[in-house]
Amino acid sequence: MDQCTINDLFRNITANNDQTAFKAFYHHFFIKLLRFSFSLTRSKEVAEEITNDVFMHCWQKRQSLTDIKNPQVYLFVVAKNKAIDHMRKQASSRQVVFAEEEQLEIAFDSDPEQLMISAEMIRKMEYTIEQLPPKCKMVYILVKQYDLRYKEVATILNLSVKTVENQLAIAMKRLTAAVNFTLEKA
């Protein structure tokens, strides 16, 4: 779905209370926000709750959201804030629970390039991404997996564009080293 279509859907939601547009908007962004929330919280259940809360918030506040210029960035910012709020509540109540083995399935497209990459290399890349520092990991996920522009990522994470560039360079350097190591072993 292109940016114009997303903007049109959002305009129909905010201006016309269009439930059909909201359903299309929801279906387009649900998995993206779920993965994003999961990467922050490391809990599938919490990520689902946050993602649903984001859409509930959008629907309930739809008439006051008419000035939003980039709905995609808005969704990610709301999800980030809800995840941070959740983590603060957990920390303050001293009930922080870490899900050690919980994983969210990430589907890869089956294009020829992806088919050529071995399962071992994919596991090594996923492991390397998981080991990135939190800020670096979030920048990588938003730029490389969600195809957001540096400026959008900077807005979502409240960083400068230069910091986004630097964090992405760190992530790419580590991934390249991991892949090169895997290739040298083979």
Salt bridges, closest charged atoms under 4 A:
ASP8 OD1 - ARG11 NH1 2.75
ASP85 OD1 - ARG88 NH1 3.87
GLU120 OE2 - LYS185 NZ 3.99
GLU130 OE1 - ARG42 NH2 3.13
GLU130 OE1 - LYS137 NZ 3.03
GLU152 OE2 - ARG149 NH1 3.45
GLU165 OE1 - LYS162 NZ 3.79
